[in-house]
Amino acid sequence: MANTKSALKRAQTSERNRLRNKAYKSAVKTLMKKYISAVEVYTADPTPESKQAVDARMSEVYSKIDKAVKRGVLHPNNGARKKSRLAHKLKPLTQTAQ
């Protein structure tokens, strides 16, 4: 346990930030899973509605990743890597559909 007043305050701040970071990371993971499931639905039945759902999910997850990077929860390269991997999940499908 912290011995000084400043160390106690720092421990409280660190815990608060840890919980905030955990919430952002969890939200990013959840949105990524929803996006991947939407891509799978689109793969099984490529309709305009499912394509629209995929685009909506991609927009949501990109936005959340960008916010996490902006707030320092994720490193910029980590955010870019996540977005790239998500884009690559959809890329082969869009090339065959054209």
Secondary structure, 3 states (H helix, E strand, C coil): CCCCHHHHHHHHHHHHHHHHHHHHHHHHHHHHHHHHHHHHHHHHCCCHHHHHHHHHHHHHHHHHHHHHHHCCCCCHHHHHHHHHHHHHHHHHHHHHHC
